[in-house]
């Protein structure tokens, strides 16, 4: 024995003894996953010696405990010696671990084929191209859903009994009735805030009575429909996407199709019709709540009594303003419903994809609702409403 | 005399588990020996999964003691979770994390419990994949891209990631074709031999019970009504056990000569 160095004397051990050209390694103690930090250090420390010496002898007699991880580290040592062109020999394996050592000898023989990493510029261009095509596909998917919806509606018109009334009523209960408290609260607050800001700034010009015009027109024409649509997109649109998405994941939609039902007719039509009926109602309720909030603020903050407020409101707004707001609502509901349902159907197998499509559904429907509102503004201006 | 604690991997004593007034497990006693494959049979809805989930601490128990590898298991608390490294569980549907690749699924317990280099972690994950009979390339797939048999194998690889002493298998061969089920049984047997595992297996597969299980325990009315090697169970007098092993479906597995 010429040189003998004990590398570490904690529970797992690795003693390297160089006798002439032969390196004798004596692992000892517990070579198990729990000691992995020590084990990795031990095996890294002898790595250079493995490549230098002519032959390696691995004496496992002192190994107390061994698991896959430990066995793999030992196997890696002997493989390292073999790959450097030296002879490696494993002795003293206890019967308990012979099977494990044999098993580990078979694994990791072939590295998994490396995934080619693309050129970053090409990857970026690829990404832009895919996104562009994706945007085009979004439009197609939207139109396709609109088309299938029209076919489903035609089918229902031909056979009115095929409309799922129970489902429709239930969905209506969820998206309309249950949404009323939150819609009333939010629009009430927004009406109040607008009135307060109006009074505060208009007072400088002595024009605080015009706050009624501002609140009335703004709420009835734009804000009522827009705020309610955005809230419904977040509240009901996301629920639609998540429901349909998880049904897609669990093959429930496939089950429906194989039973000869059209998922569009069974699942989407009642949901979208419920939404189209609900949004005008919610818009009306929301607008009233906003006017009420504005009126209260005008009374307590601006000192304008309810009688004057109502009289001014009567002068300031006409039925046209109300019509402009309420006509928009069903179209916004249609957009929200179609986006929510088509995103739901695009959910793939994973939980992550469900979350992603739900987010996409809400973001996309809010964006489209605002774009639609802009288009309506242009339209109504050009027809003089 | 051999130390009793050394001899048994799992000891369940006087266990009572119920939901509200409905008692599922009623003063049950069960010992699982180290290094054996124990099959648990019982009626559907008869509490097999409840028993397994109680032992691993997912369901709180009302009475009784559970010991795993000589250490008592707390009643549904943090102490149970710290014992998690000692066992691996194969859930019926695999329960793979769907947003991670196969390799990341296997590495998850390693990454969370140990401090080791990424290179070694990759090698260990590939080693486990190959040990359960999959190819290294399969590591980059996502769980939604796997077939039923592959999902079970990956779930087994994940259960074995930390080299536990005990593996719990919940209906490992359900939903597999007879060939795949047979391969999976052989795999369990091989791994049990090479890794020295104790296997606790809930199953309805009579072929698995026959071929891989060292002992079979029958759960009926919330109790273990019979336990022993398969041939002893076949001779058991308990009416439910007789119905289970001598029913029409099981006749075809019996030797024709008898």
Interface residues (C-beta under 8 A of the other chain):
Chain A: X32 X33 X34 X36 X37 X40 X67 X68 X69 X72 X73 X76 X96 X99 X100 X102 X103 X104 X106 X107 X108 X110 X111 X112 X113 X115 X348 X349 X350 X351 X352
Chain B: X85 X98 X99 X110 X114 X115 X116 X117 X120 X123 X124 X126 X127 X128 X130 X131 X135 X136 X137 X139 X140 X142 X143 X144 X145 X160 X162 X163 X193 X194 X195 X196
